[in-house]
């Protein structure tokens, strides 16, 4: 063990390639990333209460992981807002209701 902290390698063998078609569900309407990948990244780079900004919200994976890990988040998306709303309102996560809305 490194006395300065954990050494990370750039190969995570427990997570399938995220961009290859054979590893993606055909039911996805958006290019959803693995929650496992984002759980690791957000967990390593933030602490509860930190703010995570994702300007390319996609299907809302980052937002959902932030909710689960008790991180504040801010994001935007122009294509897949209905999928993001569905994901955040699912029983899988317990999202906080916020009435803030900016229409562009």
ABEGO torsion letter per residue (X at the ends): XBAAEBBBBABBAABBBAABAAABBAABABBBBBAAAAAAAAAAABBBGBBBBBABAEAGAAAAAAAAAGBBBBBBBAAAAAAAAAAAABAABBBBBBABBBBX
